């Protein structure tokens, strides 16, 4: 068999889990290729199985991931599929959100799982950084969960995580409202410490929505999705929120 692991990752949690999945398949002599939706515009329909993985934003998969699936994932004839989400929350899950979409494209969704990972979004008293010890535990738990996913998949066993239609609908509505805030918050709330900034332009080059430009200074547009890649991956930790530097994850 040969599979494709298609993913969207903001600061690296989802990429870490996908790497674990690929490694687990490879250890069982099954090829599985990683496909980053920010780098690839499409995917072949000749794979034997597909993994779809993304971070959760406001309890659902972000539009950037769902839109890629709609526009770039080919229709197939009953190909098996795994859906994985990574999230700091234990409440929401985006699997139900795309199950019907995948079914209409000819995919047999066998497994849907959410894997808790360290929180990368901490801006207020409601969103706290994950404690160091817990971060280590979550990474170890992710390894075990991935082994379980691959084992059940290869045994052709269903492993579906349930979510109510009501919770999905509420979460999707909340996400749409939140997006309006996400689009504008960097322009309103982020500043740059130019004594630290090296003008490497990593934030510009890695922003998934091309929301950042750099002339004499960094400027933000209104396309942010709050993935936090810019602030968490800045090699100089030059971004400021409420005049403080981030404790980068």
Residue pairs with C-beta under 8 A, 6 or more apart in sequence:
1 30
1 31
1 48
1 49
2 30
2 31
2 32
2 33
2 47
2 48
3 25
3 30
3 31
3 32
3 33
3 47
3 48
3 49
3 50
3 51
4 32
4 33
4 35
4 43
4 44
4 47
4 49
4 50
4 51
5 18
5 21
5 22
5 32
5 33
5 34
5 35
5 50
5 51
5 53
6 35
6 37
6 43
6 50
6 51
6 52
6 53
6 68
6 73
7 14
7 15
7 18
7 34
7 35
7 36
7 37
7 51
7 52
7 53
7 54
8 14
8 36
8 37
8 38
8 53
8 54
8 55
8 62
8 64
8 65
8 68
8 208
9 15
9 16
9 18
9 36
9 54
9 55
10 55
10 120
10 208
10 227
10 228
10 229
10 232
11 120
11 227
11 228
11 229
11 232
11 233
11 249
12 233
13 55
13 86
13 117
13 118
13 120
14 53
14 54
14 55
14 84
14 86
14 117
15 36
16 117
16 139
16 142
17 53
17 84
17 86
17 115
17 117
17 142
17 146
18 34
18 51
18 53
18 84
19 34
20 142
20 143
20 146
21 32
21 51
21 53
21 82
21 84
21 146
21 149
21 150
22 32
22 33
22 34
24 146
24 147
24 150
25 31
25 32
25 150
26 32
28 150
28 154
30 154
32 51
35 43
37 64
37 65
37 68
37 72
38 208
40 72
41 72
42 72
42 74
43 50
43 72
43 73
43 74
44 74
45 74
45 75
45 76
45 79
47 79
48 79
48 80
49 79
49 80
49 81
49 82
49 153
50 73
50 79
50 80
50 81
50 82
50 107
51 81
51 82
51 83
51 84
52 69
52 73
52 81
52 82
52 83
52 84
52 98
52 102
53 83
53 84
53 85
53 86
54 61
54 62
54 65
54 85
54 86
54 94
55 62
55 85
55 86
55 87
55 227
56 85
56 86
56 87
56 89
56 92
56 93
56 94
56 114
57 175
57 178
57 225
57 226
57 227
58 92
58 171
58 174
58 175
58 178
59 87
59 89
59 91
59 92
59 93
59 94
59 167
59 171
59 174
59 175
60 92
60 94
60 97
60 168
60 171
60 172
60 175
61 85
61 94
61 97
61 98
62 175
62 225
62 227
63 179
63 225
64 208
64 209
64 225
66 97
66 98
66 101
69 98
69 101
69 102
70 101
73 102
73 105
74 105
75 105
75 106
76 105
76 106
76 107
77 106
78 106
78 107
78 108
79 106
79 107
79 108
80 107
80 108
80 110
80 153
81 102
81 107
81 108
81 109
81 110
82 109
82 110
82 111
82 112
82 113
82 149
82 153
83 94
83 95
83 98
83 99
83 102
83 109
83 111
83 112
83 113
84 111
84 112
84 113
84 114
84 115
84 149
85 93
85 94
85 95
85 113
85 114
85 115
86 114
86 115
86 116
86 117
87 93
87 114
87 115
87 116
87 117
88 116
88 117
88 118
88 119
88 120
88 121
88 127
88 130
89 116
90 116
91 167
92 163
92 167
92 171
93 112
93 114
93 161
93 163
95 109
95 112
95 113
95 114
95 160
95 161
95 163
96 112
96 163
96 165
96 168
97 168
97 171
97 172
99 109
99 112
102 109
103 109
109 160
110 153
110 156
110 157
110 158
110 159
110 160
111 149
111 152
111 153
111 158
111 159
111 160
112 159
112 160
112 161
113 145
113 149
113 159
113 161
114 161
115 141
115 142
115 145
115 146
116 138
116 141
117 138
117 139
117 142
118 130
118 134
118 135
118 138
118 249
119 127
119 128
119 129
119 130
119 249
120 228
120 232
120 249
121 127
121 226
121 228
122 128
122 129
123 189
123 241
129 247
129 249
130 138
130 249
148 159
149 159
152 158
152 159
153 159
178 226
179 225
182 224
182 225
182 226
183 222
183 223
183 224
183 225
184 222
184 224
185 224
185 226
186 211
186 220
186 224
186 230
187 220
187 221
187 222
189 241
189 242
190 220
190 231
190 239
190 240
190 241
191 239
191 240
191 241
191 243
192 217
192 218
192 238
192 239
192 240
193 238
193 239
193 240
193 245
194 217
194 238
196 236
196 237
196 238
197 218
197 236
197 238
198 235
198 236
198 238
199 214
200 235
200 236
201 214
202 233
202 234
202 235
203 212
203 214
203 218
203 229
203 230
203 233
203 234
203 239
204 212
204 213
204 214
204 218
206 229
206 230
206 233
207 229
207 230
208 225
208 227
208 229
209 223
209 224
209 225
210 221
210 223
211 220
211 221
211 222
211 223
211 224
212 218
212 219
212 220
212 221
212 230
213 219
213 221
230 239
231 239
231 241
231 246
231 248
232 246
232 248
232 249
233 248
234 248
237 245
237 246
237 248
238 245
239 245
239 246
